[in-house]
Structure formats: C-alpha cells, structure tokens
C-alpha cells in the first residue's frame, strides 16, 4: 500500500474573528486540513466562505484579526513551526522565500510605478542576497520559464502596459523566484479568458512537477479545481463541509452545498430553461421542505421553432462595415502603425434576441458593444437604429436615444457613484430622460424594480459599498431597466461572480427579457455561459468575426479552428 506524502502545511482547529460594532464576527470556524508535499489542495466555495481569509492568514497579511488554533509549517525532518506564533521579523523568512503567493488581481498587487522585472528582482535581492545583475538575470530566466514572449520587453514594462494574462504570469514568476516550498494561488484565473486560464493551469502543473512545489489553490470554479487539484475541500460560511480526492468529490458529493455548487454550473451539452441555484438547492435539503424541481431541458426542435419566428421579423439594429483602430506608439523615423480593434463588422440584431459575443481579451467584443452605444466613436461604418445611422449623429442628437440603449458593465462597483445611494443612482437617469412625472412616482417605480431584481426596499437608501458583488450587479441591472430600454449590452457582467451568484444573475436576465421583451448583446469570454444565454453567437478574433450562427450550432458544429480552440479550453469536471 503506497504511503501518503507527508504534510508540509497543517492547519488545526483554526478560527478567524474580526471586531465589528456589533461584537466579534467569525469568518473562519474551526478549520482543519493538511497540504501534502508536492501536491495541490483546492479550496472551493462562494465569496464569503472564508477561502481568501484562510490564505491571507497563512501569510499573516490580515489587519487586526483575532486568531485561534494553529498553522504549522513542517520541515522534511519533522520540525514544525507555528506561523501564528512567529514575530513579524521571524515571519519574513517564510513570506516570499518559503511560501509564495499569487494574488487574485495582479493589477492591484503589482506596484504600478515599478517595472515588472524590477519587482521580481527586488524579492530575490531581499531573500537570496543576489546582486542587482544576478537578480536581473534570474528574473529574465523566470519570465521565459512562465512562457512570456520577449522577456526583456516584459522585464522593462510597467504593469499597465501588459495584458491580464501576462500580469498573472509575472505574479507567478514573482511567487516562485525564491524556490518556495508552498505557493498559495488565490483565485489566479478569475475573469481570465478560458484559453489564458488553461495556459496558467498548465504552467502551474509544469512548475509543480519541476520544483516539487506544494500548491494551495483557491477558487470558486469547480472546473478549475478538476483541472489542477489532487484533493479539494469545500467551505461554506467559514466551515469545511467536505473533503475528498477530486475525482470522488465530483462523482459522489456528500454535502448538499457541494451538490448545489455542482448543480448550478452551466451545462455544456444541453440547454436548461433556468439554472439551479445553491440557495434554492440548500433550501430543498431542509426537513419538511419540498424537493427542488429539476430544470426543464429545452429540446433542439423547440429552440429551432423559436428561432424561425425570431428571425422572420425586421431587424432592430443593423451594423454595416464597422471599423475602429487605435494608433500605436510611433518610433522615431518609422511609419505610424495602427491596432485594428474592429475590422469590417457586419451583422443584424433582432427584437427579443440575445446575441452572444465571445472571444479572448483584445478580440474587439467590448469595443463593439461600446461602439454600438456610441460610447466609443468608430472610424467607418453604419449603425442603423430606427431608420437612422446613429454613427453620424451628434452627441446632442444621441441623447434621446440613450434611454433605448443601456449597458451593464463588468465591474459594477466602479460603475456606481460611491456617494449616491442606490435610489439616487437609479432615479438620476430617470429624471434626466423625463421618465414619470414626479420623484414620488419614480421612487415607487424604483422600489418595484428592486423587488424584481431580488433586492429589498430598504436597499433604496443604502450605498454601493454595503453590498456584495452579486447585489451590486443586480443594482446595475435595475438601473439599466429604469429607462425601459429596448437594447441592453451586458459587458462581461457575470465573469467575476461566483458560480452560484452567476446562476442567479443569468436567470434574472432571462426572466426580465421575457417580461419586458428586452434585446441583449451578451459579451463574455466564457462560451458555456454565452451558449446558455444566446439565440445566436458571434465569435470574434483580432477585431474580425470568425463565425456567426445559432448558439447550439456554434457549440456542436464549430466551423473555425479558433472556435474549436475556445470550446476545448472550457474546464470540465470529467
């Protein structure tokens, strides 16, 4: 019988509390687990489950927490060091050197005023006593090792000058630069393209095999856990509710919460009318509660009949030969070159349709969505709406049409004014466009909208910072609905949400579409989500349309090699 690898990290009866105005709030509750040497342990759960707090606690990066329990770092010879008992000075020999960390958002984790290479070199100069030249040489090797093109260019670049996937690989290089025993990866693939995500996961697996690194991988995506982890624990409200080898966990989940997380993933090979949600799944497990009905599967013939009706009508919006380019930095004595964000885009949008736009970052999908709304000016082309070419309208002429076309942005927090209450944020555009006759009428209407997006009337008086990410997204949906638009552009509106919250928002969007006959342009890099939402899908690459067809046809019978590549990159549980 093979022996289990010895643990390198052991957490015993660990609790984390924070002081609040109402007393102590416990966010991690008597957590225990082991990370085996050379293995990957996945921690999965929704936002607020305690995953990231646990990761930050191992590194002692939290401000003023109240700890109890033990976090042991174990050497090969059996010596165990309790990280919670170390002084800040003693802890420095573990942070960065023995334990590296890849943070969720590299843009906020990297110093914007320092070049990428300098940030990596600085860590090695501090912990390994390397000279500046030695550190630079090692940094260049690491950048090449994490598969970054032109390492010297990346070394000299600032974080804002490189893509999200490249920033994440810089963070990985920084995490492994001192040959650590453990790497903590806190949501390192959230909001990344599926292809970039696949590359990052493959990179981590290869680095683990080469250096025998132990990885603690934190995510809310079960597909990612299946791709990277050997064992997984599931956390719910600060507690560990299940732990098992990954294959066993997905084949035979024991806890209702794990079963709910698996159930609410967007299915790849069928189309549901609604997605199950974790909250409803958990409620159905309670004593004397009726079981949650299974979602209805929409058969292919039903969807095709709907499509025939949908595309027999006149188009609501027509796009002809759309071009948009941006000038690249000009080199002395050289001709200026341009980046073509949109290149000869043609399509029609029909009333009541959801048109999906899918592709990797930089393919032009967000630029296209913003161009249609005239938030970005185009170079050439026509955007025909209600018989008018709105591409030619002056800003003052566009204002009356703004109410017909709204957008839900990717980041709801940055799109909400932090000084405005929810009620003020929703009512302001209503006043501007003359929706209803008085503030009292508008307030009553907004209250009704809040109920429709599953918020409470009391939230009318609250501020954006008082809400979760999923709640903020629903506020933005309510704001978009307030003007009674005909078209809503959903720009990566669920990309950074937990799978359970994502299911709620997708169900909500579909319900509102049916109630108000809204037409969506649904932008995402996640083809499985786009397939669930869309009647048709446009696949984009390098500013061009690669293919356009009914959603099921694109998934089941992709025509372009690029589309096949996107489909193959979707993480699966099998």
C-alpha positions as CSV (number, residue, x, y, z in Angstrom):
1,X,0.0,0.0,0.0
2,X,1.6,3.3,-1.1
3,X,2.3,5.7,1.7
4,X,0.8,9.2,1.7
5,X,3.2,12.1,1.2
6,X,3.9,13.9,4.4
7,X,2.2,17.2,5.0
8,X,4.1,20.4,4.5
9,X,1.3,22.6,5.9
10,X,-1.1,21.6,8.7
11,X,-4.0,23.8,9.9
12,X,-5.6,22.7,13.2
13,X,-8.8,24.0,14.7
14,X,-8.2,27.4,13.1
15,X,-10.6,30.3,13.7
16,X,-10.5,33.9,12.5
17,X,-12.7,36.7,14.0
18,X,-13.0,40.4,13.2
19,X,-14.1,43.1,15.6
20,X,-17.2,44.9,14.5
21,X,-19.6,47.4,16.0
22,X,-21.8,44.5,17.0
23,X,-19.1,42.4,18.5
24,X,-16.9,39.7,17.0
25,X,-17.7,38.3,13.6
26,X,-16.3,34.8,12.9
27,X,-15.3,34.3,9.2
28,X,-13.3,31.0,9.6
29,X,-14.7,28.5,12.0
30,X,-12.6,25.6,13.4
31,X,-10.9,24.8,10.1
32,X,-8.5,21.8,9.9
33,X,-6.7,20.4,6.9
34,X,-3.3,19.3,5.6
35,X,-1.5,20.2,2.4
36,X,0.7,17.3,1.2
37,X,4.2,17.9,0.0
38,X,4.3,18.2,-3.8
39,X,0.5,18.1,-4.2
40,X,-2.2,20.6,-4.9
41,X,-5.1,21.1,-2.5
42,X,-8.1,23.0,-3.9
43,X,-10.3,25.2,-1.6
44,X,-13.6,25.9,-3.2
45,X,-16.6,27.9,-2.1
46,X,-18.6,31.1,-2.7
47,X,-17.4,34.6,-1.8
48,X,-17.6,35.0,1.9
49,X,-16.9,31.3,2.6
50,X,-13.6,32.1,4.2
51,X,-11.3,30.9,1.4
52,X,-9.2,34.0,0.9
53,X,-9.2,34.9,4.6
54,X,-7.6,31.5,5.2
55,X,-4.9,32.1,2.5
56,X,-4.1,35.6,3.8
57,X,-3.9,34.2,7.4
58,X,-1.3,31.7,6.4
59,X,0.9,34.6,5.2
60,X,-0.3,36.8,8.2
61,X,-1.4,39.6,5.8
62,X,-4.7,40.5,7.5
63,X,-5.2,43.7,9.5
64,X,-6.2,43.3,13.2
65,X,-7.7,39.8,13.0
66,X,-8.3,37.6,16.1
67,X,-6.7,34.2,15.6
68,X,-7.0,30.9,17.4
69,X,-5.7,27.5,16.6
70,X,-2.5,26.6,14.8
71,X,-0.9,26.9,11.3
72,X,2.1,24.6,11.2
73,X,4.8,24.8,8.5
74,X,6.6,21.4,8.6
75,X,10.1,20.8,7.5
76,X,11.4,17.5,6.0
77,X,12.8,16.2,9.2
78,X,9.6,16.7,11.1
79,X,10.2,20.1,12.7
80,X,7.0,22.1,12.8
81,X,6.8,25.9,13.1
82,X,3.5,27.5,14.1
83,X,3.3,30.6,11.8
84,X,0.8,32.2,14.1
85,X,3.4,32.4,17.0
86,X,6.2,33.9,14.9
87,X,7.2,37.5,15.4
88,X,7.0,39.8,12.3
89,X,10.8,39.7,12.0
90,X,10.9,35.8,12.0
91,X,7.9,35.7,9.6
92,X,9.9,37.5,6.9
93,X,12.0,34.3,6.3
94,X,8.8,32.5,5.3
95,X,7.0,35.2,3.3
96,X,8.1,35.2,-0.2
97,X,11.0,32.7,0.5
98,X,9.4,29.6,1.8
99,X,5.8,30.5,0.9
100,X,4.9,32.4,-2.3
101,X,1.6,33.9,-3.1
102,X,-0.3,34.6,-6.4
103,X,-3.0,37.2,-5.7
104,X,-6.4,37.3,-7.3
105,X,-6.0,40.7,-9.0
106,X,-2.5,41.2,-10.3
107,X,-3.1,44.8,-11.4
108,X,-3.7,45.9,-7.8
109,X,-1.0,43.5,-6.4
110,X,1.8,44.8,-8.7
111,X,3.3,48.2,-8.0
112,X,2.1,50.5,-10.9
113,X,5.2,52.7,-10.5
114,X,7.8,49.9,-10.8
115,X,8.8,47.9,-13.9
116,X,7.7,44.3,-13.8
117,X,11.2,42.9,-13.8
118,X,12.4,45.2,-11.0
119,X,9.6,43.9,-8.8
120,X,10.7,40.3,-9.3
121,X,14.4,41.2,-8.8
122,X,13.6,43.1,-5.6
123,X,12.2,39.9,-4.0
124,X,15.3,37.9,-4.8
125,X,17.7,40.6,-3.7
126,X,15.9,40.7,-0.3
127,X,15.7,37.0,0.3
128,X,18.6,35.4,-1.6
129,X,21.1,38.2,-1.3
130,X,21.7,38.3,-5.0
131,X,23.4,41.3,-6.7
132,X,21.3,43.5,-8.9
133,X,22.8,41.9,-12.0
134,X,22.3,38.4,-10.7
135,X,18.7,39.1,-9.8
136,X,18.0,40.6,-13.2
137,X,19.5,37.6,-15.0
138,X,17.4,35.2,-12.9
139,X,14.3,37.4,-13.5
140,X,14.8,37.1,-17.2
141,X,15.0,33.3,-16.9
142,X,11.8,33.2,-14.8
143,X,9.9,35.3,-17.3
144,X,11.0,32.9,-20.1
145,X,10.0,30.0,-17.9
146,X,6.5,31.3,-17.3
147,X,6.1,31.4,-21.1
148,X,6.1,35.2,-21.6
149,X,7.1,36.4,-25.1
150,X,10.1,38.7,-25.3
151,X,11.2,38.5,-21.6
152,X,13.3,41.6,-21.9
153,X,10.4,43.7,-23.1
154,X,8.2,42.4,-20.2
155,X,11.0,43.0,-17.7
156,X,11.1,46.7,-18.7
157,X,7.4,47.1,-19.0
158,X,5.1,48.7,-16.4
159,X,2.0,46.6,-15.3
160,X,-0.4,48.7,-17.2
161,X,1.5,48.0,-20.5
162,X,0.8,44.3,-20.5
163,X,-2.3,42.1,-20.7
164,X,-4.2,40.5,-17.8
165,X,-2.8,37.0,-18.6
166,X,0.8,38.4,-18.8
167,X,0.4,40.2,-15.5
168,X,-0.7,36.9,-13.9
169,X,2.4,35.2,-15.3
170,X,4.6,37.9,-13.8
171,X,2.9,37.3,-10.5
172,X,3.7,33.5,-10.8
173,X,7.3,34.3,-11.6
174,X,7.5,36.5,-8.5
175,X,5.9,33.8,-6.4
176,X,8.4,31.1,-7.4
177,X,11.5,33.3,-7.7
178,X,12.9,32.1,-4.4
179,X,12.1,28.4,-5.0
180,X,9.4,28.3,-2.3
181,X,8.1,25.1,-0.8
182,X,4.5,26.3,-1.0
183,X,2.7,28.5,-3.4
184,X,-0.7,29.9,-2.4
185,X,-2.8,30.7,-5.5
186,X,-5.8,32.9,-4.6
187,X,-8.3,32.9,-7.5
188,X,-5.4,33.3,-10.0
189,X,-7.6,32.6,-13.1
190,X,-10.8,34.6,-12.2
191,X,-12.0,36.7,-15.1
192,X,-9.3,35.4,-17.4
193,X,-10.1,34.1,-20.9
194,X,-10.7,30.3,-21.0
195,X,-7.6,29.9,-23.2
196,X,-5.4,32.0,-20.9
197,X,-6.8,30.2,-17.9
198,X,-5.9,26.9,-19.5
199,X,-2.3,28.2,-20.1
200,X,-2.0,29.3,-16.5
201,X,-3.2,26.0,-15.1
202,X,-0.8,24.0,-17.4
203,X,2.0,26.4,-16.3
204,X,1.4,25.8,-12.6
205,X,1.3,22.0,-13.1
206,X,4.6,22.0,-15.0
207,X,6.3,24.2,-12.4
208,X,5.0,21.9,-9.6
209,X,6.4,18.9,-11.4
210,X,9.8,20.6,-12.0
211,X,10.3,22.1,-8.5
212,X,8.1,19.8,-6.3
213,X,6.0,22.8,-5.1
214,X,3.0,22.3,-2.9
215,X,0.1,24.4,-4.1
216,X,-2.9,25.7,-2.2
217,X,-5.3,26.6,-4.9
218,X,-8.3,28.8,-4.0
219,X,-11.2,29.2,-6.5
220,X,-15.0,29.2,-6.8
221,X,-14.8,27.3,-10.2
222,X,-15.2,23.6,-9.8
223,X,-14.0,23.0,-13.4
224,X,-10.7,24.7,-12.4
225,X,-10.4,22.5,-9.3
226,X,-10.9,19.4,-11.5
227,X,-8.1,20.6,-13.8
228,X,-5.4,21.4,-11.2
229,X,-6.1,19.8,-7.7
230,X,-5.4,16.3,-6.3
231,X,-7.7,16.9,-3.3
232,X,-10.3,19.5,-2.5
233,X,-12.1,20.9,0.5
234,X,-15.4,22.7,0.2
235,X,-16.0,25.7,2.5
236,X,-19.4,27.1,3.4
237,X,-19.9,30.1,5.8
238,X,-16.4,29.7,7.2
239,X,-16.6,25.9,7.8
240,X,-15.2,22.9,6.0
241,X,-18.2,20.9,4.9
242,X,-16.5,18.3,2.7
243,X,-13.0,17.0,1.8
244,X,-12.2,14.3,-0.7
245,X,-9.9,13.4,-3.6
246,X,-11.1,15.5,-6.6
247,X,-12.5,12.6,-8.7
248,X,-14.5,11.3,-5.7
249,X,-15.8,14.7,-4.8
250,X,-17.4,15.3,-8.2
251,X,-18.6,11.7,-8.8
252,X,-20.2,11.4,-5.4
253,X,-20.6,14.7,-3.5
254,X,-21.8,14.1,0.0
255,X,-22.8,17.6,1.3
256,X,-25.9,19.4,0.0
257,X,-23.8,22.5,-0.6
258,X,-21.3,20.7,-2.8
259,X,-24.2,19.1,-4.7
260,X,-25.6,22.6,-5.2
261,X,-22.3,24.0,-6.5
262,X,-22.2,21.2,-9.0
263,X,-25.8,21.6,-10.0
264,X,-25.7,25.3,-10.8
265,X,-22.8,25.1,-13.3
266,X,-23.9,25.9,-16.8
267,X,-24.3,22.6,-18.6
268,X,-22.3,22.2,-21.8
269,X,-24.3,19.6,-23.7
270,X,-27.9,20.7,-23.0
271,X,-29.9,23.8,-22.5
272,X,-32.0,24.4,-19.4
273,X,-34.8,26.9,-19.2
274,X,-33.4,28.1,-15.8
275,X,-30.2,27.2,-13.9
276,X,-30.4,25.7,-10.4
277,X,-29.1,27.9,-7.6
278,X,-27.2,27.0,-4.5
279,X,-29.7,28.8,-2.2
280,X,-32.7,27.0,-3.6
281,X,-30.8,23.7,-3.6
282,X,-29.8,24.1,0.1
283,X,-33.4,25.1,1.0
284,X,-34.7,21.9,-0.6
285,X,-32.5,19.9,1.7
286,X,-34.1,21.2,4.8
287,X,-36.5,19.0,6.7
288,X,-40.1,19.0,5.5
289,X,-39.2,21.2,2.5
290,X,-40.4,20.0,-0.9
291,X,-37.5,19.0,-3.2
292,X,-36.3,21.5,-5.7
293,X,-37.8,20.7,-9.1
294,X,-35.3,19.8,-11.8
295,X,-34.8,22.4,-14.5
296,X,-36.6,21.7,-17.8
297,X,-34.4,20.8,-20.7
298,X,-35.2,22.8,-23.9
299,X,-35.1,20.3,-26.8
300,X,-33.5,21.3,-30.1
301,X,-36.8,21.4,-32.0
302,X,-38.3,23.9,-29.5
303,X,-35.3,26.2,-29.9
304,X,-35.3,26.0,-33.7
305,X,-39.0,26.8,-33.8
306,X,-38.3,29.9,-31.6
307,X,-35.5,30.9,-34.0
308,X,-37.7,30.7,-37.0
309,X,-40.2,33.2,-35.5
310,X,-37.4,35.4,-34.2
311,X,-35.6,35.9,-37.5
312,X,-38.7,36.4,-39.7
313,X,-39.2,40.0,-38.4
314,X,-37.3,43.1,-39.4
315,X,-34.0,43.7,-37.8
316,X,-34.0,46.1,-34.8
317,X,-30.4,47.1,-35.3
318,X,-28.2,46.8,-38.4
319,X,-24.4,47.0,-38.4
320,X,-22.5,47.7,-41.7
321,X,-18.8,47.6,-42.3
322,X,-17.8,48.8,-38.8
323,X,-14.1,49.8,-38.4
324,X,-12.2,51.1,-35.4
325,X,-8.5,51.4,-35.0
326,X,-6.1,52.9,-32.4
327,X,-2.7,54.4,-33.2
328,X,0.3,52.5,-31.7
329,X,3.3,54.4,-30.2
330,X,5.3,55.9,-33.1
331,X,9.0,55.1,-33.3
332,X,11.4,57.8,-34.4
333,X,11.8,57.7,-38.1
334,X,9.3,54.9,-38.6
335,X,5.8,54.9,-40.1
336,X,3.0,55.0,-37.5
337,X,1.1,51.7,-37.2
338,X,-2.4,51.1,-36.0
339,X,-4.2,48.4,-33.9
340,X,-7.4,47.3,-35.6
341,X,-9.9,46.8,-32.8
342,X,-12.8,46.3,-35.3
343,X,-12.3,45.2,-38.9
344,X,-15.3,45.1,-41.2
345,X,-18.0,44.0,-38.8
346,X,-21.4,43.2,-40.3
347,X,-24.5,41.7,-38.5
348,X,-28.1,42.4,-37.7
349,X,-29.8,42.3,-34.2
350,X,-33.5,41.3,-33.9
351,X,-36.0,42.4,-31.3
352,X,-36.3,39.9,-28.4
353,X,-33.0,38.2,-29.3
354,X,-29.9,37.6,-27.2
355,X,-26.9,37.9,-29.4
356,X,-23.7,36.5,-27.8
357,X,-20.3,38.0,-28.5
358,X,-17.4,35.7,-27.5
359,X,-13.7,35.7,-27.8
360,X,-10.4,36.3,-26.0
361,X,-9.4,39.6,-24.5
362,X,-8.4,42.0,-27.2
363,X,-10.7,40.5,-29.8
364,X,-12.8,43.6,-30.0
365,X,-16.1,42.5,-28.4
366,X,-16.1,45.2,-25.7
367,X,-15.1,47.8,-28.3
368,X,-18.0,46.6,-30.5
369,X,-20.5,46.9,-27.6
370,X,-19.4,50.4,-26.7
371,X,-19.3,51.5,-30.4
372,X,-23.0,50.4,-30.9
373,X,-23.9,52.6,-27.9
374,X,-21.7,55.5,-29.2
375,X,-19.6,55.3,-26.0
376,X,-16.7,54.8,-28.5
377,X,-16.5,56.6,-31.8
378,X,-15.9,54.5,-34.9
379,X,-13.7,55.3,-37.9
380,X,-16.1,54.0,-40.6
381,X,-19.3,52.1,-40.9
382,X,-23.0,52.4,-40.3
383,X,-25.1,51.7,-37.1
384,X,-28.8,51.8,-38.3
385,X,-31.4,52.1,-35.5
386,X,-35.0,53.1,-36.2
387,X,-34.0,54.1,-39.7
388,X,-31.2,56.4,-38.5
389,X,-27.5,56.0,-38.9
390,X,-26.6,56.8,-35.3
391,X,-22.9,56.7,-36.1
392,X,-23.4,60.1,-37.8
393,X,-25.5,61.7,-35.0
394,X,-24.0,64.5,-32.9
395,X,-23.9,63.9,-29.1
396,X,-26.9,66.1,-28.6
397,X,-28.9,64.1,-31.2
398,X,-27.9,60.9,-29.4
399,X,-29.3,61.9,-26.1
400,X,-33.0,61.0,-26.8
401,X,-31.8,57.5,-28.0
402,X,-29.8,56.8,-24.9
403,X,-32.8,55.6,-23.0
404,X,-33.3,52.9,-25.6
405,X,-29.8,51.5,-25.3
406,X,-28.3,50.7,-21.9
407,X,-25.2,48.9,-20.7
408,X,-24.3,46.7,-17.7
409,X,-20.6,47.0,-17.1
410,X,-18.2,44.2,-16.0
411,X,-17.3,45.9,-12.7
412,X,-20.5,47.1,-11.0
413,X,-18.6,48.8,-8.2
414,X,-16.6,51.2,-10.5
415,X,-19.8,52.0,-12.5
416,X,-21.7,53.1,-9.4
417,X,-21.1,56.5,-7.8
418,X,-20.0,55.7,-4.2
419,X,-21.6,59.0,-3.0
420,X,-25.0,58.1,-4.3
421,X,-27.5,55.8,-2.6
422,X,-29.0,53.0,-4.7
423,X,-32.2,55.0,-5.1
424,X,-30.3,58.1,-6.2
425,X,-28.2,56.1,-8.7
426,X,-31.3,54.6,-10.4
427,X,-33.5,57.8,-10.2
428,X,-31.0,60.2,-11.7
429,X,-31.2,58.9,-15.3
430,X,-34.9,58.7,-15.0
431,X,-35.1,62.4,-14.2
432,X,-32.7,63.2,-17.0
433,X,-34.9,61.4,-19.6
434,X,-38.2,62.5,-18.1
435,X,-39.4,59.1,-17.0
436,X,-42.6,59.6,-15.0
437,X,-43.7,63.0,-13.6
438,X,-42.6,63.3,-10.0
439,X,-40.0,61.9,-7.6
440,X,-42.6,60.1,-5.6
441,X,-43.7,58.2,-8.8
442,X,-40.1,57.5,-9.7
443,X,-39.4,56.3,-6.1
444,X,-42.3,53.9,-6.3
445,X,-41.2,52.6,-9.6
446,X,-37.6,52.1,-8.4
447,X,-38.9,50.2,-5.3
448,X,-40.7,47.9,-7.7
449,X,-37.6,47.4,-9.8
450,X,-35.6,46.5,-6.7
451,X,-38.1,43.8,-5.9
452,X,-37.9,42.5,-9.5
453,X,-34.1,42.1,-9.2
454,X,-34.5,40.3,-5.8
455,X,-33.4,43.2,-3.6
456,X,-35.4,44.8,-0.7
457,X,-37.0,48.2,-0.5
458,X,-34.6,49.1,2.4
459,X,-31.7,48.9,-0.2
460,X,-33.1,52.1,-1.8
461,X,-31.3,54.0,1.0
462,X,-28.0,52.0,1.1
463,X,-24.7,52.8,-0.6
464,X,-22.7,50.6,-3.1
465,X,-20.1,49.6,-0.6
466,X,-22.7,48.0,1.6
467,X,-23.5,45.3,-1.0
468,X,-21.9,42.1,-2.3
469,X,-20.6,41.8,-5.9
470,X,-23.8,39.9,-6.9
471,X,-26.0,42.5,-5.3
472,X,-24.2,45.4,-7.0
473,X,-24.6,43.7,-10.3
474,X,-28.4,43.5,-9.7
475,X,-28.4,47.2,-8.8
476,X,-26.8,47.9,-12.2
477,X,-29.4,45.7,-13.9
478,X,-32.2,47.7,-12.1
479,X,-30.5,51.0,-13.3
480,X,-30.4,49.8,-16.9
481,X,-34.1,48.7,-16.7
482,X,-35.2,52.0,-15.2
483,X,-35.2,53.7,-18.6
484,X,-37.3,50.9,-20.2
485,X,-34.7,50.3,-22.9
486,X,-35.1,48.2,-26.0
487,X,-31.4,47.0,-26.1
488,X,-29.1,46.2,-23.2
489,X,-25.4,45.4,-23.7
490,X,-24.2,43.1,-21.0
491,X,-20.4,43.5,-21.0
492,X,-18.8,40.6,-19.1
493,X,-21.5,41.2,-16.5
494,X,-21.1,37.8,-14.8
495,X,-17.4,37.0,-15.4
496,X,-16.1,37.6,-11.9
497,X,-19.1,36.3,-10.0
498,X,-19.3,33.0,-8.0
499,X,-20.9,30.2,-10.0
500,X,-23.9,30.3,-7.7
501,X,-24.4,34.1,-7.9
502,X,-23.7,33.8,-11.7
503,X,-26.6,31.4,-12.0
504,X,-28.9,33.8,-10.1
505,X,-28.0,36.8,-12.4
506,X,-28.3,34.7,-15.6
507,X,-31.8,33.5,-14.5
508,X,-32.7,37.1,-13.6
509,X,-31.6,38.4,-17.0
510,X,-33.6,35.8,-18.8
511,X,-36.7,36.5,-16.7
512,X,-36.5,40.2,-17.3
513,X,-36.0,39.6,-21.0
514,X,-39.3,37.6,-21.1
515,X,-41.2,40.2,-19.1
516,X,-40.0,43.4,-20.9
517,X,-39.2,42.0,-24.3
518,X,-35.6,43.2,-24.0
519,X,-32.9,42.6,-26.6
520,X,-29.5,41.7,-25.3
521,X,-26.0,41.8,-26.7
522,X,-24.3,39.5,-24.2
523,X,-20.5,39.8,-24.2
524,X,-18.3,37.2,-22.5
525,X,-15.2,35.1,-22.9
526,X,-17.0,32.1,-21.4
527,X,-18.5,30.1,-24.3
528,X,-20.6,27.9,-22.0
529,X,-22.3,30.9,-20.4
530,X,-22.8,32.6,-23.8
531,X,-24.3,29.4,-25.2
532,X,-26.8,29.2,-22.3
533,X,-27.9,32.8,-22.8
534,X,-27.8,33.3,-26.5
535,X,-30.0,32.7,-29.6
536,X,-27.1,33.3,-31.9
537,X,-23.3,33.6,-31.2
538,X,-20.7,35.8,-32.9
539,X,-17.1,34.5,-32.4
540,X,-14.5,37.3,-32.7
541,X,-10.8,37.3,-33.1
542,X,-8.4,40.2,-33.8
543,X,-11.3,42.5,-34.4
544,X,-12.9,40.3,-37.0
545,X,-15.9,37.9,-37.0
546,X,-14.7,34.3,-37.2
547,X,-18.1,32.8,-37.4
548,X,-21.8,33.6,-36.7
549,X,-24.6,31.0,-36.2
550,X,-27.3,29.7,-33.9
551,X,-25.8,29.1,-30.5
552,X,-26.2,25.4,-30.4
553,X,-24.7,25.1,-33.9
554,X,-21.6,27.1,-32.9
555,X,-21.0,24.8,-30.0
556,X,-21.9,21.5,-31.6
557,X,-20.6,22.1,-35.1
558,X,-17.9,24.9,-34.9
559,X,-16.7,26.0,-38.3
560,X,-13.4,27.8,-37.4
561,X,-10.4,26.3,-35.7
562,X,-10.4,29.2,-33.3
563,X,-13.9,28.4,-32.1
564,X,-12.9,24.7,-31.6
565,X,-9.9,26.0,-29.6
566,X,-12.2,28.1,-27.3
567,X,-14.5,25.1,-26.8
568,X,-11.6,22.8,-25.9
569,X,-10.3,25.2,-23.3
570,X,-13.6,25.1,-21.3
571,X,-12.8,23.4,-17.9
572,X,-14.7,20.2,-17.4
573,X,-15.3,18.0,-14.4
574,X,-14.8,14.7,-16.2
